[in-house]
């Protein structure tokens, strides 16, 4: 961003890059749930980005097999050109966990497209090897792509992992950026689109380098816990816990990991501010965390340490609730001077005559 630009002029500047392609690979181990989730985004919507409705952005060409009109070779054409070094700049988005193709005896775990010379499927890992080093930015969307997700749990036969595990946590794009992890199972739609928007503004020269935490998540989205933004947090503070599902109280004793999970879904909601796991009565199972799912299982059991913390809270929670009820009753009564009588009991009084 030019330091002397006034805010109202920044969006009118010609972007540093006029056009950019988004190459979105869904060939990892996944359910395409992140692509589907993103269609619900509103801040911004994927349509607004793709149709150029947001000032200051370069022209965006989106190539996602779930959302694209093109099919077959026509759809794959920009991927071929990028692999040959004939497409620049582009943002690589990877959806789905990355299998370890080195541990199999034959075949492949995951593939994307067909080799035009051999007619054989191209392993997804080969695409990542070809495209990631030449990309301006590389984004892992969803928990499978970021940290391996369900497919990477103990005992899986594929050796699945996250994109940063595969490329290396020290990987940098040609623009000097690490992998950007936008996690969630599936990803919260506005979290991803807001991150993509940030990267596009950075590409256009209108934003500083994207701030990431140690797990490579956008810091402003994942800097707080589920508990910090949960509308049930007040019940925890008062030591008032749900014993059955359907209760509006704190869900920690039913297995909720909210106090330690980095996620903004309760505060942001799911679609247009509505929904989100604890907001609709569901426990947090930690799907935005690198340790998911193994470190959060069994999902329905109370987290380790929750018995101690909830018991400690109860020691002062019960008397606090009692004291607050006393104060509440007091505050629910009007002051005594509000009456239709002939005397003024408070406020301005005219001076008495001498």
N, C-alpha and C positions, 0 to 999 in steps of 0.2 A: 504494500500500500504506500503510495506516495505520501510522505510526511506532511506536506502542505495542503493536501486535498481537504476540502471541507466535506463533512459527512454527506451533504445533499448532492455533492458532485461525484462521489466515489462510484455510485452505481451507473453513472453516465460515461465513465471512462471506458475506452476500448479495452477489452480483456487482453492480458498479456498473451493468452492463447485463444485463438478465435474458434477452434473446433476441437472436440475431444470425443473419442469413442469409449464406451464402457463395455468391456468384454466380460460377460457374466457367465462363468462356468458352473453348471449345476451337476457336473459329472462326478462329484465326490459321493461318498456314502451318505445319502440323505433321503428325505421324503418330499423335497421341493417346498416344504412348509414355509421357508423364509421368503421365497418368491411370492407365494400366495399372501403371506402376511403383509408384505410391503404394499400390496394393492390397497390396503386400508389406510395408508399414511395420508395425513392432511397437512403436516407442517414441515416441509412442503409435501405435496402429493407427487408421485412419480410422473404423472401427466404434466404437471407444471414444469418440472425439470426438463422432460423430453420435448415439450412443445415450446420451450423458450419463453415461458411466461414470467420468469424471475429476472429482474434487471441485473446487469453486470456479469452474468454467467456466459461462458462460451457456448456455442451451439453444441448440443449433446446428441450423440447417436447411441441409442441403447440396444445392445444385442443380448437378449435373455431368451433362451429357448421356450420358457413357459409363457412369456408375454409377447414374443415376436410374431409378426405376420409371416415372415419368410420361413422356409423350411429347407431341409436338405443342403445341397451344395451352395445355394443362394444364401442361406443363413450362415454357413461356415466360412464363407469367403473372407470376411474381415479377420477371422481367426487365422486363416492361412497367411494373409498378408502381414499380420502382426508377427507371426512366427518367422517369416522371411525377412523381417526388419523393414517392411515397407509401410508400416502404419505407426504414426507418431503424432501427438501423444495419445496414450490410452490409459485408462484405469482398469486394472484387473480385479474382478470380484469373484471370489471362490465360495461356493455353497456346498456343504457336505464335508465329512471328515476325509482325511487323506489316508488311503490304505498303504501298507508297506508291500510293494511289489517284489521286494527282494526275498521274501520268506516263502513264496509259493513255489511249487514244483512245475506247474504249467498254467497256461491261460493267463487271466488277469483278474484283478478284483474290481476295478472300475475303469470305464473308458468313456471317451467323448469324441464322437465323430469317427470317420473312417479314413485311413491312409489312402490317398488317391492313386498311389503307385502299387501298393500290395493288396488293397481291398480289405485289409485287416483293421479292426478297431484300434484306436490310439489310446493307450492308457492315460488316465487323467494326470498321473504324475509326469508324463512326458510333456503334456501341455504346460503344466506349471513350470517345469524346467526351462521350456522355451520362452514362455511369456513373462514370467515374474522379473527376470533381470532387466528386461527392456521397458517395463511398465513405469509410468510416472508415480503411480500409487498402487498398492496392493491391499485389498480389503477382504478380510474373512468375515462372512455374514452368518450369524447363528452359532450356537454352541458347538455343533459338529465341526464346523470349519475352524473355529477359534481354538478349541482345546480337545477335540475328538468326540466329545459328547457320548451318547449312548453306545455308539459303535466301538468306542475305545475303552469300555469298561473291562475289568479283569476277566480273563478267560476268552476274549474274543479271538477268532482265528485269523483276522485280517491284519493285526498289528496296527490298527487305525490310530491316527494322531491328528493334532491340529495343524494348521498351515504353518505357523511359526515353528512348531516342532520339526516339520519337514524341511523348511527352508533354513532353519536356524534362527535362534532368537536375536542373533546379531545381524541378520539379513537387512540390507538396505536397498531400496530401489535406486534407479539412476538419479532421482531427485533427492536422495539421502533420507528417505522415509522408511521406518520399519513397517512391518505388517501392522495394519490397523484392525483391531479385533472389536467387532460390534456383536456382542454375545447375547444369548437368549434362546429359548427353545419353545416356540420359534422366537426370532428377533422381534422386539417391540418395533412396530413399523416406523414411527416417527423418530426413534433413536437412530435407525439406519439412515433414513432419508436426511436427517439433520447432519449426520456425519458426512454423508456423500456431498451434501450442499457445502459443508465447510471445506472439504477437499477441493471442490470445484472452484470455490472462491479463492482458496490458496493458489490453485493453478492459475487463476486469473490475475493473481497479484493483489488481491483485495483482503487477504487474511494472513496472519502469521502462521508459523508452523503449528500443526495440530498438537495440542497438549494431551499426552497419554500417560496412564498410570503404569506401574511395574508389570501389569499383566497385558499391556498394550491396548487397554480400553480407553476410549475418550474420557478424560478425567472429569469433565463437567457433567457427564451422564452417569458415571459409575462411582463417583466420589463419596456417596452416602449409602447407607444401608436401607434395606426394605423397611426396617423398624423406624428409621428416621422420618420416613414419609407415610407411614401406615396410619390410617384413621382409627386403628385399634390400639395404638401405642399408649394412649392415656389409661387404658384398662391395665396394661402391664405395670405402669408406674404406680397404680393403686393396688396392685396385687390381686386383680380380679380376672380370673382365667376361665376360658370356656372349657366345659367338661364334655360337651357333645357338639357335633357339627350343627350348624344352624344358629348358633349363639352369636351375638354381635361382639362378644368379648375377645380378649387376646387369645391367640391360637397356639401359643408356645407349647403348652402341655399336650396338644394334639399332634405335635411333630413339626411345628413351624420353625424354620431356621432364620427368620427375618432379622433378628438382632445382629447377625454376623455376615449377612449376604449383601454384597455390593450390587444394588439394583434400584432403579427409580420407578418401577412400574406402579407401585401403590400411589405415588405422588402424581405420576403422569397419566395413569389410566392406560387403557389399551387402544380404544378407538375414540378419537375426539374427546379424550378426557374421561371416558367411561370404562369401567371394568378394571382388571388387574387382580391377580390371584387372591390376596387377603381381602381386597375390597368386595369380592363376591363370595367370600367364605372358604376359599381354598388356602391350604398351608403353603408356605414357601419351601420348595425342595432344593433350592440353590442352583438352579439351572444356568445362571450367569457366571458361575465360578469355575476356575480351572480344575478343582477337585471333583466336579460333578461327573458321573453320578455316584461313584464308589464311596466317597467320603460322606455322603448324605444318606446312605442306606442303612437299615430299612426306612423307607420314606415316612411311614405312619408312626414310627416310634419317636418319643420325645428326645430331642438332641442331648448329647452328653453335657452335663453341667446345668441343664435347664432346671433340674430338680433343686439344686443348690441355689441358683439365682432366683427362681420363683419363690422358694421358701423364704429366702432373705427378704425379698420384696414384701412378702406377706406380713413380716414382723412390723413394718411401719405402714404398709398399705391399708390395713384395716382401720387403725386409729386415724389415718389421714382422711379416709372416706367418711368416718364419723364426724371429724372436725369440719370437713367441707359441707356436710349436710346441715350442720348447725349454721354455718355462714350462709349457706344457700337459703335456708329458711328466713334468716335475717334480711337478706337482700331481696327476697320475694315480698317483703312488706313495705308499703309506702311510708314515707316520713309522716310523723303525727301532725305536722303543720298544714297538711293538705286536707282542708275541710271547709264546709260552707258556712261555718259559724261567723259571728260578728267580730271576733278578735283576730289580730294578725300576730301569730306566734313566732314568726321569724322573718328575716329579710328587712327591707327598709321600713323604718318607723318615723313618722314626722316628729320633729322636736316638740317637747312639752313647752307650754307657755310659762314665762317667769311670773 
